Amino acid sequence: MNVASLYNLPQEILSMILQNIPQKFLYNCLLVNRCFSINSVRHIYLHAINEYFFNIPNILNERFIYNDTDLSIASRFAICLVKNFIKCLDDNDKKKLRDCDIYNIHELINEGSRPMFDYVSLVKKLDLMNLWNMIKFWLTRIEFIYEVENNDYKEFVRKDKIFLIFQLLCYLIDRKNPNVIYELNLSNFPSYEDPEFPCPNEIPNISHIFARINQISFSGDVFIEDIFLNNLSQICMNITDIRLNKLIKESDFFDYEYLINLIHKQKNLTTLIGVDEEVLNEISEIYLLKLSRLFIEFTFEEVNLDGVSRCKNLQHLMIDAKFDQTDFKIWKNFFSNTQMNDLETFILLCNTSIIYEVPPFIRTTHNNLRVFHCFITKDYQLINHENIRILFETIATSCYNLLSFLFTIYSEEIINDLKIILISCKKLQELILHCEGFRTCGHLSILGKIIPSNLKILNINNMIYCKNDLHNLLTGCYENGIRNLVLDLTDTEFGGNYSSLLEILELFIGNGTLLKGNLP
């Protein structure tokens, strides 16, 4: 495609291209031409407050940096985002900010001025906590710059100002975009020395926004007062997705009873991610039966699987039992007697003989299973190879519609047995081989000619192999009709002359293959 064609792409094609470009690279598209700029802005702001700012604490650490050029890209964009949203306010709301004594605010909100784009209408998802933190970051820097430039320390009432800006922007986004999806990530909950994030009923006019929160997340040793969670439970009753990421039970600042109460208040809860057995056993069965997605993290204690077995309507199940000490007979009873006919995704992390009990469970999915990912320990694979083969045979006969398969590879026997799945699962689109420094010499070559032609993603990570082996694998894939392939060779090691390997890679690249990871 020549440059002239690139500059005149149809709207539909351009939008499709931008959807597949990582967000951090979209900023380069702003400078191509007006058409690229307009469409890039739309995609940047679509999830700007959710996806790009996944590390808010790092951004907050930069609030006392004077020069903008010394800020990270994320911090500069946080400033830009808040400014652009403020520019979208109507004149009455801008007047409220003028009366608020914010340094240099007049340069930002000239009466009658309007931004180049209607940024607010582009937002589809809004994380309220991230928006709060970005406002706090921007306002703190303004105050810091004032102190530096005027050599004068001024006692600002920052909490009131953050409250005001947060209220105005939330109300503006809700008014302009009534279908926006609201989220609340309490993993970034402010510590006690910072201005506290408001309780849902503390800010006038936006409690109805809190009532529409769709997803809420907790993580680590969060500082959340009981009154906040209690207030949240009284207002937020339409949450569909609750995520817990390694919550510290011994935290002095978090009471599990309030979390259980929050769960029991939800009318349409369908997703629970990161719950442990203690929380799971406290949840009423009526709520478990509604779940379609459940991710469980078992600890060192012996577990009670009764709660999980009742979730028979699940479509997505992940069990993290790496540190589980439960007697294998309990697992055997669970996998033999639990039926999840609608299950589409099953992810299992284990380090015991749990894997041996899985085949009966796989058979109950009645060919609905689309994703099966399994991580098991090296020792178990080497000692119980026959049981691994039984698992593969069960998948081959019960999962004709399998689209994604991941398995941990430690031996050539496992690679050889992969043929059982690859020959039967013709619809497979993603194959992930997770290795732990396994050295292959000719073992990969046998897979090339039997990998299904529908395969689109081949991910081989942390494996040591010779260039001939990889060359033969890719040659077999090419001869088998595979053309559009995402090839991920993360943390791999090669040896030898790569001229022949580059030739086969060029064939794939010529057909649009995307290469990732460490390449020779």
HULIN-V612397 format. One record per backbone hydrogen bond with DSSP energy under -0.5 kcal/mol. CO is the residue of the C=O (numbers start at 1). NH is the residue of the N-H. If there is no record, write none. Layout:
# HULIN-V612397
((CO,NH) (CO,NH))
This chain:
# HULIN-V612397
((2,6) (3,7) (4,8) (5,8) (6,9) (10,14) (11,15) (12,16) (13,17) (14,18) (15,19) (16,20) (17,20) (18,21) (22,25) (22,26) (23,26) (23,27) (25,28) (25,29) (26,29) (26,30) (27,30) (28,31) (29,32) (29,33) (33,37) (34,38) (35,39) (36,40) (37,41) (38,42) (39,43) (40,44) (41,45) (42,46) (43,47) (46,124) (46,125) (47,50) (47,51) (47,52) (48,53) (51,54) (52,54) (55,58) (55,59) (56,60) (57,61) (59,62) (60,63) (62,65) (64,66) (67,70) (68,71) (72,76) (73,77) (74,78) (75,79) (76,80) (77,81) (78,82) (79,83) (80,84) (81,85) (82,86) (83,87) (84,88) (85,88) (86,89) (90,94) (91,95) (92,96) (93,97) (94,98) (95,99) (97,100) (98,101) (102,105) (104,107) (104,108) (105,108) (105,109) (110,113) (117,119) (118,121) (118,122) (119,122) (119,123) (120,123) (124,181) (126,128) (126,183) (127,131) (128,132) (129,133) (130,134) (131,135) (132,136) (133,137) (134,138) (135,139) (136,140) (137,141) (138,142) (139,143) (140,144) (141,145) (142,146) (143,147) (144,148) (145,149) (146,150) (147,151) (147,152) (152,154) (154,156) (156,158) (157,161) (158,162) (159,163) (160,164) (161,165) (162,166) (163,167) (164,168) (165,169) (166,170) (167,171) (168,172) (169,173) (170,174) (171,175) (172,176) (173,177) (177,180) (180,182) (181,126) (182,214) (182,215) (183,128) (184,186) (184,217) (185,188) (186,189) (191,194) (199,202) (199,203) (202,204) (203,206) (206,209) (206,210) (207,211) (209,212) (210,213) (212,182) (214,240) (214,241) (215,184) (216,243) (217,186) (218,245) (220,222) (220,248) (222,224) (225,228) (225,229) (226,230) (227,231) (228,232) (229,233) (230,234) (231,235) (232,236) (235,237) (237,267) (240,270) (240,271) (241,216) (242,273) (243,218) (244,246) (245,220) (247,249) (248,251) (251,254) (253,224) (254,256) (255,258) (255,259) (256,260) (257,261) (258,262) (259,263) (260,264) (261,265) (262,265) (263,266) (270,292) (270,293) (271,242) (272,295) (273,244) (275,297) (276,280) (277,281) (278,282) (279,282) (279,283) (280,283) (284,287) (284,288) (285,289) (287,290) (287,291) (288,291) (292,315) (292,316) (293,272) (294,318) (295,274) (295,275) (296,298) (296,320) (301,325) (303,305) (305,309) (306,310) (308,311) (310,312) (311,314) (315,344) (315,345) (316,294) (317,347) (318,296) (318,320) (319,321) (319,349) (320,298) (321,324) (321,351) (327,330) (327,331) (328,332) (329,333) (330,334) (331,335) (332,336) (333,337) (334,338) (337,339) (338,340) (340,343) (344,370) (344,371) (345,317) (346,373) (347,319) (348,375) (349,321) (352,355) (353,356) (353,357) (354,357) (355,358) (357,361) (358,361) (358,362) (359,363) (360,364) (361,364) (362,365) (363,366) (365,368) (370,403) (370,404) (371,346) (372,406) (373,348) (374,376) (374,408) (375,350) (377,381) (378,382) (379,383) (380,384) (384,387) (384,388) (385,389) (386,390) (387,391) (388,392) (389,393) (390,394) (391,395) (392,396) (393,397) (394,398) (395,399) (398,367) (399,402) (400,427) (403,429) (403,430) (404,372) (405,432) (406,374) (407,434) (409,436) (411,415) (412,416) (413,417) (414,418) (416,419) (417,420) (417,421) (418,421) (418,422) (419,423) (420,424) (421,425) (424,426) (425,428) (426,454) (429,456) (429,457) (430,405) (431,433) (431,459) (432,407) (432,434) (433,435) (433,461) (434,409) (438,440) (438,464) (440,466) (442,446) (444,447) (444,448) (445,448) (447,450) (447,451) (452,455) (456,486) (457,431) (457,459) (458,460) (458,488) (459,433) (459,461) (461,435) (462,437) (462,438) (463,465) (463,493) (464,440) (466,470) (467,471) (468,472) (469,473) (470,474) (471,475) (472,476) (473,477) (474,478) (475,479) (476,480) (477,482) (478,481) (483,485) (485,487) (485,514) (486,458) (486,488) (487,489) (487,516) (488,460) (489,492) (489,518) (490,462) (493,465) (495,467) (498,502) (499,503) (500,504) (501,505) (502,506) (503,507) (504,508) (505,509) (506,510) (508,511) (508,513) (509,512) (513,515) (514,487) (516,489) (517,519))
